[in-house]
Amino acid sequence: MSCGEIVRGRSDKKFCNDYCRNAYNNELKKSNSEVRYINQVLGKNRRILERLLSNNATTIKINKENLHQLGFQFKYITHIYTTLSSKTYYYCYDYGYLPVGNDWFLIVKKKESIDRKT
């Protein structure tokens, strides 16, 4: 498939040898490196927010500098939610933050569950 050689063997065989299979898969991984990086950052952001809300707290207030020190990257979020009172929450999956002024943030966990149809 990668080198142009004739593929011999089973009818569902895709590669002529292990080298071609590895080269093909390495190329796929290389093209997805940016997506993998973003997913890693989103996962780390979520873990940071989750750790901050441990001990059964429903909310916690923290300043921007402390979040940066923990490795939080504000550039990466999964979605934004704006309330009827025009408050804008920024989420990393089910954990989010609300800017409350002067570089302070209220950390929250999403309350409603997602209704998935299978």
Wavefront OBJ file of the C-alpha trace (Angstrom):
o trace
v 0.000 0.000 0.000
v 2.800 2.435 0.867
v 5.555 1.237 -1.422
v 3.586 0.135 -4.488
v 4.545 -3.541 -4.173
v 1.988 -6.217 -4.952
v 0.245 -7.399 -1.797
v 0.291 -11.202 -1.610
v -1.550 -13.426 0.850
v -4.975 -13.165 2.410
v -7.657 -11.252 0.535
v -8.002 -8.703 3.358
v -4.258 -8.049 3.665
v -3.449 -4.326 3.311
v 0.367 -4.161 3.419
v 3.126 -6.081 1.698
v 5.302 -6.211 4.840
v 5.779 -4.864 8.369
v 7.885 -1.932 7.154
v 5.036 -0.606 4.963
v 2.483 -1.147 7.739
v 4.662 0.754 10.221
v 5.380 3.563 7.752
v 1.661 3.978 7.051
v 0.712 4.046 10.758
v 3.565 6.441 11.606
v 2.318 8.832 8.932
v -1.196 8.691 10.402
v 0.136 9.458 13.876
v 2.236 12.342 12.587
v -0.739 14.019 10.939
v -2.756 13.780 14.166
v -0.062 15.199 16.463
v -1.800 18.569 16.895
v -5.081 16.896 17.788
v -3.281 14.644 20.302
v -1.586 17.687 21.875
v -4.896 19.558 22.245
v -6.555 16.499 23.781
v -3.674 16.169 26.255
v -3.988 19.834 27.284
v -7.779 19.553 27.656
v -7.343 16.443 29.799
v -4.766 18.173 31.985
v -6.992 21.261 32.365
v -9.892 19.022 33.422
v -7.747 17.138 35.960
v -6.577 20.437 37.471
v -10.155 21.682 37.875
v -11.268 18.307 39.237
v -8.466 18.288 41.848
v -9.414 21.789 42.957
v -12.975 20.624 43.629
v -12.012 17.523 45.599
v -13.271 17.085 49.172
v -16.901 17.326 47.980
v -16.755 21.095 47.427
v -19.312 22.378 44.925
v -17.367 25.543 44.080
v -14.019 27.079 44.920
v -12.499 30.473 44.206
v -8.921 30.677 42.910
v -6.804 33.341 41.258
v -5.314 33.205 37.776
v -1.701 32.991 38.984
v -2.438 29.857 41.019
v -4.112 28.232 38.022
v -1.093 29.063 35.842
v 1.248 27.589 38.463
v -0.741 24.353 38.324
v -0.236 24.258 34.537
v -3.732 25.343 33.497
v -3.928 26.731 29.943
v -6.861 29.109 29.451
v -6.570 28.912 25.658
v -8.028 25.375 25.603
v -11.677 24.727 26.499
v -14.347 22.351 25.214
v -17.354 24.672 25.330
v -18.862 27.886 26.686
v -22.134 28.242 28.570
v -23.858 31.604 29.036
v -26.603 31.848 31.663
v -29.810 33.855 31.343
v -28.188 36.477 33.566
v -25.310 36.764 31.022
v -22.664 34.989 33.098
v -20.241 33.113 30.852
v -18.773 29.808 32.063
v -15.840 28.181 30.257
v -15.703 24.380 30.407
v -13.194 21.572 30.022
v -15.677 18.761 29.627
v -17.698 18.687 32.885
v -15.559 21.097 34.938
v -15.564 24.807 34.315
v -14.722 28.245 35.563
v -16.453 31.595 35.777
v -14.356 34.778 35.717
v -15.478 36.829 38.740
v -13.154 39.820 38.343
v -9.645 40.929 39.277
v -8.133 37.678 37.900
v -10.254 35.495 40.189
v -12.251 32.488 38.995
v -15.032 30.390 40.447
v -14.425 26.699 39.688
v -17.579 24.601 39.188
v -18.703 21.158 38.139
v -21.515 20.817 35.627
v -24.663 19.716 37.462
v -26.842 18.273 34.743
v -26.031 14.884 33.314
v -25.779 14.228 29.617
v -28.628 12.143 28.222
v -26.971 9.915 25.628
v -28.925 7.768 23.255
v -27.256 4.481 22.429
l 1 2 3 4 5 6 7 8 9 10 11 12 13 14 15 16 17 18 19 20 21 22 23 24 25 26 27 28 29 30 31 32 33 34 35 36 37 38 39 40 41 42 43 44 45 46 47 48 49 50 51 52 53 54 55 56 57 58 59 60 61 62 63 64 65 66 67 68 69 70 71 72 73 74 75 76 77 78 79 80 81 82 83 84 85 86 87 88 89 90 91 92 93 94 95 96 97 98 99 100 101 102 103 104 105 106 107 108 109 110 111 112 113 114 115 116 117 118
